[in-house]
């Protein structure tokens, strides 16, 4: 497969007469950068401490993610 075919398009942005395709990789990177910038800003403004963020991430992971062995069997 060529590199062009390996790219999966997540969305297309249309502005005026221009169209840009955004890949899943580009979308993931963009989200990651925005999230990191937001966290840094919130910590700098002392809205929460980095330790609190780590605790919250752990809590969300416990609530939302399960190991395959912990999941109910498929029907």
mmCIF file of the N, C-alpha and C atoms, coordinates in Angstrom:
data_MODEL
# 
_entry.id   MODEL 
# 
loop_
_atom_site.group_PDB 
_atom_site.id 
_atom_site.type_symbol 
_atom_site.label_atom_id 
_atom_site.label_alt_id 
_atom_site.label_comp_id 
_atom_site.label_asym_id 
_atom_site.label_entity_id 
_atom_site.label_seq_id 
_atom_site.pdbx_PDB_ins_code 
_atom_site.Cartn_x 
_atom_site.Cartn_y 
_atom_site.Cartn_z 
_atom_site.occupancy 
_atom_site.B_iso_or_equiv 
_atom_site.pdbx_formal_charge 
_atom_site.auth_seq_id 
_atom_site.auth_comp_id 
_atom_site.auth_asym_id 
_atom_site.auth_atom_id 
_atom_site.pdbx_PDB_model_num 
ATOM 1   N N  . UNK A 1 1  ? 0.829   -1.188  0.000  1.00 0.00 ? 1  UNK A N  1 
ATOM 2   C CA . UNK A 1 1  ? 0.000   0.000   0.000  1.00 0.00 ? 1  UNK A CA 1 
ATOM 3   C C  . UNK A 1 1  ? 0.872   1.251   0.000  1.00 0.00 ? 1  UNK A C  1 
ATOM 4   N N  . UNK A 1 2  ? 0.448   2.246   -0.712 1.00 0.00 ? 2  UNK A N  1 
ATOM 5   C CA . UNK A 1 2  ? 1.200   3.491   -0.713 1.00 0.00 ? 2  UNK A CA 1 
ATOM 6   C C  . UNK A 1 2  ? 0.869   4.284   0.536  1.00 0.00 ? 2  UNK A C  1 
ATOM 7   N N  . UNK A 1 3  ? 1.734   5.240   0.823  1.00 0.00 ? 3  UNK A N  1 
ATOM 8   C CA . UNK A 1 3  ? 1.509   6.073   2.007  1.00 0.00 ? 3  UNK A CA 1 
ATOM 9   C C  . UNK A 1 3  ? 0.192   6.837   1.895  1.00 0.00 ? 3  UNK A C  1 
ATOM 10  N N  . UNK A 1 4  ? -0.144  7.265   0.687  1.00 0.00 ? 4  UNK A N  1 
ATOM 11  C CA . UNK A 1 4  ? -1.397  7.996   0.467  1.00 0.00 ? 4  UNK A CA 1 
ATOM 12  C C  . UNK A 1 4  ? -2.609  7.152   0.839  1.00 0.00 ? 4  UNK A C  1 
ATOM 13  N N  . UNK A 1 5  ? -2.595  5.874   0.497  1.00 0.00 ? 5  UNK A N  1 
ATOM 14  C CA . UNK A 1 5  ? -3.719  4.999   0.808  1.00 0.00 ? 5  UNK A CA 1 
ATOM 15  C C  . UNK A 1 5  ? -3.773  4.654   2.290  1.00 0.00 ? 5  UNK A C  1 
ATOM 16  N N  . UNK A 1 6  ? -2.609  4.724   2.982  1.00 0.00 ? 6  UNK A N  1 
ATOM 17  C CA . UNK A 1 6  ? -2.561  4.410   4.407  1.00 0.00 ? 6  UNK A CA 1 
ATOM 18  C C  . UNK A 1 6  ? -3.223  5.494   5.256  1.00 0.00 ? 6  UNK A C  1 
ATOM 19  N N  . UNK A 1 7  ? -3.318  6.708   4.723  1.00 0.00 ? 7  UNK A N  1 
ATOM 20  C CA . UNK A 1 7  ? -3.902  7.814   5.482  1.00 0.00 ? 7  UNK A CA 1 
ATOM 21  C C  . UNK A 1 7  ? -5.415  7.684   5.497  1.00 0.00 ? 7  UNK A C  1 
ATOM 22  N N  . UNK A 1 8  ? -5.964  7.626   6.690  1.00 0.00 ? 8  UNK A N  1 
ATOM 23  C CA . UNK A 1 8  ? -7.424  7.574   6.819  1.00 0.00 ? 8  UNK A CA 1 
ATOM 24  C C  . UNK A 1 8  ? -7.913  8.985   7.130  1.00 0.00 ? 8  UNK A C  1 
ATOM 25  N N  . UNK A 1 9  ? -8.864  9.438   6.374  1.00 0.00 ? 9  UNK A N  1 
ATOM 26  C CA . UNK A 1 9  ? -9.388  10.786  6.533  1.00 0.00 ? 9  UNK A CA 1 
ATOM 27  C C  . UNK A 1 9  ? -10.428 10.791  7.647  1.00 0.00 ? 9  UNK A C  1 
ATOM 28  N N  . UNK A 1 10 ? -10.235 11.677  8.624  1.00 0.00 ? 10 UNK A N  1 
ATOM 29  C CA . UNK A 1 10 ? -11.169 11.802  9.741  1.00 0.00 ? 10 UNK A CA 1 
ATOM 30  C C  . UNK A 1 10 ? -12.286 12.784  9.396  1.00 0.00 ? 10 UNK A C  1 
ATOM 31  N N  . UNK A 1 11 ? -11.916 13.878  8.728  1.00 0.00 ? 11 UNK A N  1 
ATOM 32  C CA . UNK A 1 11 ? -12.920 14.873  8.366  1.00 0.00 ? 11 UNK A CA 1 
ATOM 33  C C  . UNK A 1 11 ? -12.386 15.765  7.264  1.00 0.00 ? 11 UNK A C  1 
ATOM 34  N N  . UNK A 1 12 ? -13.297 16.489  6.656  1.00 0.00 ? 12 UNK A N  1 
ATOM 35  C CA . UNK A 1 12 ? -12.941 17.464  5.629  1.00 0.00 ? 12 UNK A CA 1 
ATOM 36  C C  . UNK A 1 12 ? -13.411 18.826  6.110  1.00 0.00 ? 12 UNK A C  1 
ATOM 37  N N  . UNK A 1 13 ? -12.520 19.793  6.017  1.00 0.00 ? 13 UNK A N  1 
ATOM 38  C CA . UNK A 1 13 ? -12.853 21.161  6.406  1.00 0.00 ? 13 UNK A CA 1 
ATOM 39  C C  . UNK A 1 13 ? -13.003 21.971  5.124  1.00 0.00 ? 13 UNK A C  1 
ATOM 40  N N  . UNK A 1 14 ? -14.126 22.653  4.997  1.00 0.00 ? 14 UNK A N  1 
ATOM 41  C CA . UNK A 1 14 ? -14.373 23.478  3.816  1.00 0.00 ? 14 UNK A CA 1 
ATOM 42  C C  . UNK A 1 14 ? -14.505 24.920  4.273  1.00 0.00 ? 14 UNK A C  1 
ATOM 43  N N  . UNK A 1 15 ? -13.616 25.763  3.726  1.00 0.00 ? 15 UNK A N  1 
ATOM 44  C CA . UNK A 1 15 ? -13.660 27.197  4.024  1.00 0.00 ? 15 UNK A CA 1 
ATOM 45  C C  . UNK A 1 15 ? -13.660 27.930  2.687  1.00 0.00 ? 15 UNK A C  1 
ATOM 46  N N  . UNK A 1 16 ? -14.813 28.492  2.368  1.00 0.00 ? 16 UNK A N  1 
ATOM 47  C CA . UNK A 1 16 ? -14.944 29.152  1.077  1.00 0.00 ? 16 UNK A CA 1 
ATOM 48  C C  . UNK A 1 16 ? -14.837 28.133  -0.039 1.00 0.00 ? 16 UNK A C  1 
ATOM 49  N N  . UNK A 1 17 ? -13.874 28.354  -0.937 1.00 0.00 ? 17 UNK A N  1 
ATOM 50  C CA . UNK A 1 17 ? -13.696 27.421  -2.047 1.00 0.00 ? 17 UNK A CA 1 
ATOM 51  C C  . UNK A 1 17 ? -12.545 26.443  -1.807 1.00 0.00 ? 17 UNK A C  1 
ATOM 52  N N  . UNK A 1 18 ? -11.991 26.446  -0.596 1.00 0.00 ? 18 UNK A N  1 
ATOM 53  C CA . UNK A 1 18 ? -10.879 25.545  -0.276 1.00 0.00 ? 18 UNK A CA 1 
ATOM 54  C C  . UNK A 1 18 ? -11.355 24.401  0.610  1.00 0.00 ? 18 UNK A C  1 
ATOM 55  N N  . UNK A 1 19 ? -10.789 23.234  0.351  1.00 0.00 ? 19 UNK A N  1 
ATOM 56  C CA . UNK A 1 19 ? -11.129 22.047  1.135  1.00 0.00 ? 19 UNK A CA 1 
ATOM 57  C C  . UNK A 1 19 ? -9.840  21.432  1.659  1.00 0.00 ? 19 UNK A C  1 
ATOM 58  N N  . UNK A 1 20 ? -9.836  21.062  2.940  1.00 0.00 ? 20 UNK A N  1 
ATOM 59  C CA . UNK A 1 20 ? -8.665  20.414  3.544  1.00 0.00 ? 20 UNK A CA 1 
ATOM 60  C C  . UNK A 1 20 ? -9.111  19.119  4.175  1.00 0.00 ? 20 UNK A C  1 
ATOM 61  N N  . UNK A 1 21 ? -8.397  18.052  3.862  1.00 0.00 ? 21 UNK A N  1 
ATOM 62  C CA . UNK A 1 21 ? -8.656  16.766  4.493  1.00 0.00 ? 21 UNK A CA 1 
ATOM 63  C C  . UNK A 1 21 ? -7.766  16.651  5.724  1.00 0.00 ? 21 UNK A C  1 
ATOM 64  N N  . UNK A 1 22 ? -8.350  16.204  6.823  1.00 0.00 ? 22 UNK A N  1 
ATOM 65  C CA . UNK A 1 22 ? -7.624  16.035  8.079  1.00 0.00 ? 22 UNK A CA 1 
ATOM 66  C C  . UNK A 1 22 ? -7.603  14.545  8.401  1.00 0.00 ? 22 UNK A C  1 
ATOM 67  N N  . UNK A 1 23 ? -6.406  14.011  8.589  1.00 0.00 ? 23 UNK A N  1 
ATOM 68  C CA . UNK A 1 23 ? -6.283  12.586  8.894  1.00 0.00 ? 23 UNK A CA 1 
ATOM 69  C C  . UNK A 1 23 ? -6.533  12.347  10.383 1.00 0.00 ? 23 UNK A C  1 
ATOM 70  N N  . UNK A 1 24 ? -6.754  11.090  10.735 1.00 0.00 ? 24 UNK A N  1 
ATOM 71  C CA . UNK A 1 24 ? -6.923  10.741  12.141 1.00 0.00 ? 24 UNK A CA 1 
ATOM 72  C C  . UNK A 1 24 ? -5.664  11.081  12.930 1.00 0.00 ? 24 UNK A C  1 
ATOM 73  N N  . UNK A 1 25 ? -4.486  10.876  12.333 1.00 0.00 ? 25 UNK A N  1 
ATOM 74  C CA . UNK A 1 25 ? -3.238  11.217  13.020 1.00 0.00 ? 25 UNK A CA 1 
ATOM 75  C C  . UNK A 1 25 ? -3.161  12.715  13.301 1.00 0.00 ? 25 UNK A C  1 
ATOM 76  N N  . UNK A 1 26 ? -3.504  13.534  12.313 1.00 0.00 ? 26 UNK A N  1 
ATOM 77  C CA . UNK A 1 26 ? -3.475  14.986  12.493 1.00 0.00 ? 26 UNK A CA 1 
ATOM 78  C C  . UNK A 1 26 ? -4.491  15.424  13.542 1.00 0.00 ? 26 UNK A C  1 
ATOM 79  N N  . UNK A 1 27 ? -5.662  14.828  13.519 1.00 0.00 ? 27 UNK A N  1 
ATOM 80  C CA . UNK A 1 27 ? -6.703  15.161  14.482 1.00 0.00 ? 27 UNK A CA 1 
ATOM 81  C C  . UNK A 1 27 ? -6.273  14.785  15.896 1.00 0.00 ? 27 UNK A C  1 
ATOM 82  N N  . UNK A 1 28 ? -5.673  13.621  16.039 1.00 0.00 ? 28 UNK A N  1 
ATOM 83  C CA . UNK A 1 28 ? -5.188  13.153  17.340 1.00 0.00 ? 28 UNK A CA 1 
ATOM 84  C C  . UNK A 1 28 ? -4.112  14.096  17.876 1.00 0.00 ? 28 UNK A C  1 
ATOM 85  N N  . UNK A 1 29 ? -3.160  14.470  17.027 1.00 0.00 ? 29 UNK A N  1 
ATOM 86  C CA . UNK A 1 29 ? -2.097  15.372  17.445 1.00 0.00 ? 29 UNK A CA 1 
ATOM 87  C C  . UNK A 1 29 ? -2.660  16.732  17.839 1.00 0.00 ? 29 UNK A C  1 
ATOM 88  N N  . UNK A 1 30 ? -3.577  17.249  17.055 1.00 0.00 ? 30 UNK A N  1 
ATOM 89  C CA . UNK A 1 30 ? -4.195  18.536  17.352 1.00 0.00 ? 30 UNK A CA 1 
ATOM 90  C C  . UNK A 1 30 ? -4.915  18.506  18.696 1.00 0.00 ? 30 UNK A C  1 
ATOM 91  N N  . UNK A 1 31 ? -5.679  17.445  18.941 1.00 0.00 ? 31 UNK A N  1 
ATOM 92  C CA . UNK A 1 31 ? -6.376  17.306  20.225 1.00 0.00 ? 31 UNK A CA 1 
ATOM 93  C C  . UNK A 1 31 ? -5.391  17.210  21.379 1.00 0.00 ? 31 UNK A C  1 
ATOM 94  N N  . UNK A 1 32 ? -4.306  16.467  21.179 1.00 0.00 ? 32 UNK A N  1 
ATOM 95  C CA . UNK A 1 32 ? -3.300  16.298  22.214 1.00 0.00 ? 32 UNK A CA 1 
ATOM 96  C C  . UNK A 1 32 ? -2.650  17.639  22.563 1.00 0.00 ? 32 UNK A C  1 
ATOM 97  N N  . UNK A 1 33 ? -2.284  18.411  21.546 1.00 0.00 ? 33 UNK A N  1 
ATOM 98  C CA . UNK A 1 33 ? -1.662  19.712  21.778 1.00 0.00 ? 33 UNK A CA 1 
ATOM 99  C C  . UNK A 1 33 ? -2.611  20.665  22.496 1.00 0.00 ? 33 UNK A C  1 
ATOM 100 N N  . UNK A 1 34 ? -3.863  20.696  22.070 1.00 0.00 ? 34 UNK A N  1 
ATOM 101 C CA . UNK A 1 34 ? -4.845  21.572  22.705 1.00 0.00 ? 34 UNK A CA 1 
ATOM 102 C C  . UNK A 1 34 ? -5.075  21.174  24.155 1.00 0.00 ? 34 UNK A C  1 
ATOM 103 N N  . UNK A 1 35 ? -5.158  19.885  24.418 1.00 0.00 ? 35 UNK A N  1 
ATOM 104 C CA . UNK A 1 35 ? -5.371  19.407  25.784 1.00 0.00 ? 35 UNK A CA 1 
ATOM 105 C C  . UNK A 1 35 ? -4.179  19.763  26.672 1.00 0.00 ? 35 UNK A C  1 
ATOM 106 N N  . UNK A 1 36 ? -2.977  19.565  26.174 1.00 0.00 ? 36 UNK A N  1 
ATOM 107 C CA . UNK A 1 36 ? -1.795  19.894  26.974 1.00 0.00 ? 36 UNK A CA 1 
ATOM 108 C C  . UNK A 1 36 ? -1.729  21.385  27.270 1.00 0.00 ? 36 UNK A C  1 
ATOM 109 N N  . UNK A 1 37 ? -2.022  22.214  26.274 1.00 0.00 ? 37 UNK A N  1 
ATOM 110 C CA . UNK A 1 37 ? -2.017  23.660  26.479 1.00 0.00 ? 37 UNK A CA 1 
ATOM 111 C C  . UNK A 1 37 ? -3.060  24.065  27.517 1.00 0.00 ? 37 UNK A C  1 
ATOM 112 N N  . UNK A 1 38 ? -4.237  23.464  27.452 1.00 0.00 ? 38 UNK A N  1 
ATOM 113 C CA . UNK A 1 38 ? -5.298  23.770  28.404 1.00 0.00 ? 38 UNK A CA 1 
ATOM 114 C C  . UNK A 1 38 ? -4.901  23.372  29.821 1.00 0.00 ? 38 UNK A C  1 
ATOM 115 N N  . UNK A 1 39 ? -4.332  22.187  29.976 1.00 0.00 ? 39 UNK A N  1 
ATOM 116 C CA . UNK A 1 39 ? -3.902  21.727  31.303 1.00 0.00 ? 39 UNK A CA 1 
ATOM 117 C C  . UNK A 1 39 ? -2.832  22.660  31.857 1.00 0.00 ? 39 UNK A C  1 
ATOM 118 N N  . UNK A 1 40 ? -1.856  23.024  31.032 1.00 0.00 ? 40 UNK A N  1 
ATOM 119 C CA . UNK A 1 40 ? -0.797  23.937  31.501 1.00 0.00 ? 40 UNK A CA 1 
ATOM 120 C C  . UNK A 1 40 ? -1.382  25.266  31.967 1.00 0.00 ? 40 UNK A C  1 
ATOM 121 N N  . UNK A 1 41 ? -2.318  25.789  31.205 1.00 0.00 ? 41 UNK A N  1 
ATOM 122 C CA . UNK A 1 41 ? -2.943  27.063  31.556 1.00 0.00 ? 41 UNK A CA 1 
ATOM 123 C C  . UNK A 1 41 ? -3.710  26.954  32.871 1.00 0.00 ? 41 UNK A C  1 
ATOM 124 N N  . UNK A 1 42 ? -4.484  25.897  33.041 1.00 0.00 ? 42 UNK A N  1 
ATOM 125 C CA . UNK A 1 42 ? -5.257  25.717  34.272 1.00 0.00 ? 42 UNK A CA 1 
ATOM 126 C C  . UNK A 1 42 ? -4.348  25.539  35.487 1.00 0.00 ? 42 UNK A C  1 
ATOM 127 N N  . UNK A 1 43 ? -3.242  24.827  35.322 1.00 0.00 ? 43 UNK A N  1 
ATOM 128 C CA . UNK A 1 43 ? -2.283  24.661  36.424 1.00 0.00 ? 43 UNK A CA 1 
ATOM 129 C C  . UNK A 1 43 ? -1.620  25.997  36.734 1.00 0.00 ? 43 UNK A C  1 
ATOM 130 N N  . UNK A 1 44 ? -1.207  26.724  35.706 1.00 0.00 ? 44 UNK A N  1 
ATOM 131 C CA . UNK A 1 44 ? -0.553  28.016  35.905 1.00 0.00 ? 44 UNK A CA 1 
ATOM 132 C C  . UNK A 1 44 ? -1.485  29.001  36.617 1.00 0.00 ? 44 UNK A C  1 
ATOM 133 N N  . UNK A 1 45 ? -2.776  28.933  36.314 1.00 0.00 ? 45 UNK A N  1 
ATOM 134 C CA . UNK A 1 45 ? -3.744  29.819  36.970 1.00 0.00 ? 45 UNK A CA 1 
ATOM 135 C C  . UNK A 1 45 ? -4.187  29.277  38.328 1.00 0.00 ? 45 UNK A C  1 
ATOM 136 N N  . UNK A 1 46 ? -3.577  28.149  38.728 1.00 0.00 ? 46 UNK A N  1 
ATOM 137 C CA . UNK A 1 46 ? -3.823  27.525  40.031 1.00 0.00 ? 46 UNK A CA 1 
ATOM 138 C C  . UNK A 1 46 ? -5.281  27.106  40.235 1.00 0.00 ? 46 UNK A C  1 
ATOM 139 N N  . UNK A 1 47 ? -5.924  26.663  39.161 1.00 0.00 ? 47 UNK A N  1 
ATOM 140 C CA . UNK A 1 47 ? -7.280  26.140  39.281 1.00 0.00 ? 47 UNK A CA 1 
ATOM 141 C C  . UNK A 1 47 ? -7.264  24.711  39.791 1.00 0.00 ? 47 UNK A C  1 
ATOM 142 N N  . UNK A 1 48 ? -6.165  24.022  39.581 1.00 0.00 ? 48 UNK A N  1 
ATOM 143 C CA . UNK A 1 48 ? -5.938  22.719  40.203 1.00 0.00 ? 48 UNK A CA 1 
ATOM 144 C C  . UNK A 1 48 ? -4.450  22.427  40.171 1.00 0.00 ? 48 UNK A C  1 
ATOM 145 N N  . UNK A 1 49 ? -4.048  21.447  40.962 1.00 0.00 ? 49 UNK A N  1 
ATOM 146 C CA . UNK A 1 49 ? -2.643  21.038  41.027 1.00 0.00 ? 49 UNK A CA 1 
ATOM 147 C C  . UNK A 1 49 ? -2.431  19.845  40.094 1.00 0.00 ? 49 UNK A C  1 
ATOM 148 N N  . UNK A 1 50 ? -1.210  19.688  39.575 1.00 0.00 ? 50 UNK A N  1 
ATOM 149 C CA . UNK A 1 50 ? -0.937  18.535  38.701 1.00 0.00 ? 50 UNK A CA 1 
ATOM 150 C C  . UNK A 1 50 ? -1.304  17.206  39.355 1.00 0.00 ? 50 UNK A C  1 
ATOM 151 N N  . UNK A 1 51 ? -1.088  17.095  40.655 1.00 0.00 ? 51 UNK A N  1 
ATOM 152 C CA . UNK A 1 51 ? -1.413  15.854  41.365 1.00 0.00 ? 51 UNK A CA 1 
ATOM 153 C C  . UNK A 1 51 ? -2.912  15.560  41.314 1.00 0.00 ? 51 UNK A C  1 
ATOM 154 N N  . UNK A 1 52 ? -3.724  16.619  41.389 1.00 0.00 ? 52 UNK A N  1 
ATOM 155 C CA . UNK A 1 52 ? -5.179  16.438  41.313 1.00 0.00 ? 52 UNK A CA 1 
ATOM 156 C C  . UNK A 1 52 ? -5.584  15.920  39.932 1.00 0.00 ? 52 UNK A C  1 
ATOM 157 N N  . UNK A 1 53 ? -4.914  16.403  38.905 1.00 0.00 ? 53 UNK A N  1 
ATOM 158 C CA . UNK A 1 53 ? -5.204  15.935  37.552 1.00 0.00 ? 53 UNK A CA 1 
ATOM 159 C C  . UNK A 1 53 ? -4.878  14.449  37.421 1.00 0.00 ? 53 UNK A C  1 
ATOM 160 N N  . UNK A 1 54 ? -3.731  14.051  37.949 1.00 0.00 ? 54 UNK A N  1 
ATOM 161 C CA . UNK A 1 54 ? -3.342  12.638  37.884 1.00 0.00 ? 54 UNK A CA 1 
ATOM 162 C C  . UNK A 1 54 ? -4.367  11.773  38.610 1.00 0.00 ? 54 UNK A C  1 
ATOM 163 N N  . UNK A 1 55 ? -4.818  12.225  39.774 1.00 0.00 ? 55 UNK A N  1 
ATOM 164 C CA . UNK A 1 55 ? -5.834  11.476  40.528 1.00 0.00 ? 55 UNK A CA 1 
ATOM 165 C C  . UNK A 1 55 ? -7.129  11.362  39.727 1.00 0.00 ? 55 UNK A C  1 
ATOM 166 N N  . UNK A 1 56 ? -7.519  12.440  39.089 1.00 0.00 ? 56 UNK A N  1 
ATOM 167 C CA . UNK A 1 56 ? -8.763  12.437  38.313 1.00 0.00 ? 56 UNK A CA 1 
ATOM 168 C C  . UNK A 1 56 ? -8.648  11.522  37.093 1.00 0.00 ? 56 UNK A C  1 
ATOM 169 N N  . UNK A 1 57 ? -7.497  11.540  36.447 1.00 0.00 ? 57 UNK A N  1 
ATOM 170 C CA . UNK A 1 57 ? -7.272  10.645  35.305 1.00 0.00 ? 57 UNK A CA 1 
ATOM 171 C C  . UNK A 1 57 ? -7.377  9.197   35.751 1.00 0.00 ? 57 UNK A C  1 
ATOM 172 N N  . UNK A 1 58 ? -6.782  8.879   36.886 1.00 0.00 ? 58 UNK A N  1 
ATOM 173 C CA . UNK A 1 58 ? -6.862  7.512   37.420 1.00 0.00 ? 58 UNK A CA 1 
ATOM 174 C C  . UNK A 1 58 ? -8.312  7.120   37.703 1.00 0.00 ? 58 UNK A C  1 
ATOM 175 N N  . UNK A 1 59 ? -9.076  8.039   38.271 1.00 0.00 ? 59 UNK A N  1 
ATOM 176 C CA . UNK A 1 59 ? -10.477 7.763   38.583 1.00 0.00 ? 59 UNK A CA 1 
ATOM 177 C C  . UNK A 1 59 ? -11.282 7.510   37.309 1.00 0.00 ? 59 UNK A C  1 
ATOM 178 N N  . UNK A 1 60 ? -11.083 8.349   36.310 1.00 0.00 ? 60 UNK A N  1 
ATOM 179 C CA . UNK A 1 60 ? -11.792 8.180   35.036 1.00 0.00 ? 60 UNK A CA 1 
ATOM 180 C C  . UNK A 1 60 ? -11.405 6.851   34.399 1.00 0.00 ? 60 UNK A C  1 
ATOM 181 N N  . UNK A 1 61 ? -10.118 6.515   34.452 1.00 0.00 ? 61 UNK A N  1 
ATOM 182 C CA . UNK A 1 61 ? -9.669  5.243   33.875 1.00 0.00 ? 61 UNK A CA 1 
ATOM 183 C C  . UNK A 1 61 ? -10.333 4.063   34.569 1.00 0.00 ? 61 UNK A C  1 
ATOM 184 N N  . UNK A 1 62 ? -10.447 4.124   35.884 1.00 0.00 ? 62 UNK A N  1 
ATOM 185 C CA . UNK A 1 62 ? -11.103 3.040   36.630 1.00 0.00 ? 62 UNK A CA 1 
ATOM 186 C C  . UNK A 1 62 ? -12.579 2.924   36.248 1.00 0.00 ? 62 UNK A C  1 
ATOM 187 N N  . UNK A 1 63 ? -13.226 4.058   36.041 1.00 0.00 ? 63 UNK A N  1 
ATOM 188 C CA . UNK A 1 63 ? -14.653 4.071   35.721 1.00 0.00 ? 63 UNK A CA 1 
ATOM 189 C C  . UNK A 1 63 ? -14.938 3.622   34.287 1.00 0.00 ? 63 UNK A C  1 
ATOM 190 N N  . UNK A 1 64 ? -14.063 3.964   33.361 1.00 0.00 ? 64 UNK A N  1 
ATOM 191 C CA . UNK A 1 64 ? -14.381 3.773   31.945 1.00 0.00 ? 64 UNK A CA 1 
ATOM 192 C C  . UNK A 1 64 ? -13.682 2.617   31.261 1.00 0.00 ? 64 UNK A C  1 
ATOM 193 N N  . UNK A 1 65 ? -12.494 2.288   31.713 1.00 0.00 ? 65 UNK A N  1 
ATOM 194 C CA . UNK A 1 65 ? -11.705 1.286   30.996 1.00 0.00 ? 65 UNK A CA 1 
ATOM 195 C C  . UNK A 1 65 ? -11.580 0.018   31.811 1.00 0.00 ? 65 UNK A C  1 
ATOM 196 N N  . UNK A 1 66 ? -11.721 -1.106  31.119 1.00 0.00 ? 66 UNK A N  1 
ATOM 197 C CA . UNK A 1 66 ? -11.605 -2.402  31.778 1.00 0.00 ? 66 UNK A CA 1 
ATOM 198 C C  . UNK A 1 66 ? -10.678 -3.282  30.957 1.00 0.00 ? 66 UNK A C  1 
ATOM 199 N N  . UNK A 1 67 ? -9.976  -4.135  31.647 1.00 0.00 ? 67 UNK A N  1 
ATOM 200 C CA . UNK A 1 67 ? -9.146  -5.125  30.962 1.00 0.00 ? 67 UNK A CA 1 
ATOM 201 C C  . UNK A 1 67 ? -10.072 -6.146  30.314 1.00 0.00 ? 67 UNK A C  1 
ATOM 202 N N  . UNK A 1 68 ? -9.662  -6.744  29.218 1.00 0.00 ? 68 UNK A N  1 
ATOM 203 C CA . UNK A 1 68 ? -10.525 -7.738  28.544 1.00 0.00 ? 68 UNK A CA 1 
ATOM 204 C C  . UNK A 1 68 ? -11.021 -8.835  29.485 1.00 0.00 ? 68 UNK A C  1 
ATOM 205 N N  . UNK A 1 69 ? -10.215 -9.245  30.445 1.00 0.00 ? 69 UNK A N  1 
ATOM 206 C CA . UNK A 1 69 ? -10.634 -10.302 31.373 1.00 0.00 ? 69 UNK A CA 1 
ATOM 207 C C  . UNK A 1 69 ? -11.774 -9.846  32.282 1.00 0.00 ? 69 UNK A C  1 
ATOM 208 N N  . UNK A 1 70 ? -11.929 -8.536  32.469 1.00 0.00 ? 70 UNK A N  1 
ATOM 209 C CA . UNK A 1 70 ? -12.974 -8.003  33.342 1.00 0.00 ? 70 UNK A CA 1 
ATOM 210 C C  . UNK A 1 70 ? -14.281 -7.714  32.612 1.00 0.00 ? 70 UNK A C  1 
ATOM 211 N N  . UNK A 1 71 ? -14.288 -7.868  31.304 1.00 0.00 ? 71 UNK A N  1 
ATOM 212 C CA . UNK A 1 71 ? -15.476 -7.536  30.518 1.00 0.00 ? 71 UNK A CA 1 
ATOM 213 C C  . UNK A 1 71 ? -16.433 -8.719  30.477 1.00 0.00 ? 71 UNK A C  1 
ATOM 214 N N  . UNK A 1 72 ? -17.732 -8.433  30.394 1.00 0.00 ? 72 UNK A N  1 
ATOM 215 C CA . UNK A 1 72 ? -18.699 -9.533  30.298 1.00 0.00 ? 72 UNK A CA 1 
ATOM 216 C C  . UNK A 1 72 ? -18.512 -10.291 28.991 1.00 0.00 ? 72 UNK A C  1 
ATOM 217 N N  . UNK A 1 73 ? -18.852 -11.576 28.975 1.00 0.00 ? 73 UNK A N  1 
ATOM 218 C CA . UNK A 1 73 ? -18.683 -12.361 27.742 1.00 0.00 ? 73 UNK A CA 1 
ATOM 219 C C  . UNK A 1 73 ? -19.597 -11.852 26.633 1.00 0.00 ? 73 UNK A C  1 
ATOM 220 N N  . UNK A 1 74 ? -19.131 -12.016 25.384 1.00 0.00 ? 74 UNK A N  1 
ATOM 221 C CA . UNK A 1 74 ? -19.944 -11.615 24.226 1.00 0.00 ? 74 UNK A CA 1 
ATOM 222 C C  . UNK A 1 74 ? -21.070 -12.608 24.052 1.00 0.00 ? 74 UNK A C  1 
ATOM 223 N N  . UNK A 1 75 ? -22.182 -12.116 23.566 1.00 0.00 ? 75 UNK A N  1 
ATOM 224 C CA . UNK A 1 75 ? -23.343 -12.983 23.325 1.00 0.00 ? 75 UNK A CA 1 
ATOM 225 C C  . UNK A 1 75 ? -23.357 -13.464 21.922 1.00 0.00 ? 75 UNK A C  1 
# 
